[in-house]
Amino acid sequence: MERNLPLVTVIVVTLNNLNLLRNCLRSLYAQDYEAIEIVVVDNGSDEDVSDKFLAEFPGVRMVRLNKNRGFAGGNNRGIETAQGKYVALINNDAVAAPQWISSLVATAESDANIGAVASVVIDGNRPEVLDSCGVGISLDGMSRQAMRGTPVPQLTQPKEVLLFSGCACLLRREALKEVGLFDEDFFAYCEDTDLGLRLRRAGWNIVAAPGAYVHHYYSMTGGKFSLQKIYWVERNHLWVAIKNFPWFLLIVVPLVTAWRYLVQGYSVLRGTGELNRFTESNDLAAIVSTYLKAYINMFQKLPFMLAKRRRFRKKHYLTNIDMFHLIWKFHLPIKEIIGMRGRKRPRTETNEGK
């Protein structure tokens, strides 16, 4: 193995589900990359399992939090302890291929302007199907895994993407020092979208790495659909737009969101789309209440989000026009955002370095 490899701090945030964590850690111990330190952040589990896991996985550094700080807070506590040039994040419900870290690092080292590297995330229950290759966004700030549900691509060179998925990625610490960590007001969901847009606005590139494969057993920790998840997503996607969108694009956000609701309602009535199963298992009054709570909390913290937008302005590298062009280039249609598959052709290109 080549000497003088850059150190990578791998952070796994976990909550209660020990079997998921065990499978994830085993995949990290099987990596073909030597310069790794592993940090497990126990995000307020009911039981302190540090002694058990330190015996089974010697060398792992445990950070135990007294309560659940969410995806954002849990990962931030881990990043604050990181010693590596790079920080790799992986969900506890994901299993990495042996070349995952080496592929991410090779891609990051190929270009000093790369601030984050996305993984090729495969659906753990359907190994022939892609979960994400980067993340796209709609014009109201709602984000979704790019190319989700299509055949797994065989990339031969780095592929430019708009954003990375926090499920499995590599972040350059130098870039994080410039733009900051995850926004802990988000708690969970869309915080990776927010951080990715801040990186992009500051001039950092984001690409997906060939060979950086991860199998993700989707939402086994947070639940694929739940009222709590809907609350976070509906509130946070608006904060994403408020903090990061060009001011003239903010004007259309309410219109796009209203259109999304209409399309979602139509898909539910027809019994199609991903939300159909959710509405079948939840009371309509509870769903409406969840949306109202999300909007109330969004407006309550609106002044704070606007203040964060103003504070970050000095770190802008891209102009508002540049940012609009970037968002438009990678934007996803509403049907794809809500899981109705807006694209008619599978995107299985093998060489996309553009």
Beta strands, then each sheet from edge to edge (+ up, - down):
strand 1: 8-14
strand 2: 36-42
strand 3: 61-64
strand 4: 86-90
strand 5: 94-96
strand 6: 114-123
strand 7: 130-133
strand 8: 135-137
strand 9: 143-145
strand 10: 159-160
strand 11: 168-172
strand 12: 205-216
sheet 1: 3+ 2+ 1+ 4+ 11- 6+ 7-
sheet 2: 3+ 2+ 1+ 4+ 11- 6+ 12+ 5-
sheet 3: 3+ 2+ 1+ 4+ 11- 6+ 12+ 10-
sheet 4: 8+ 9-
end
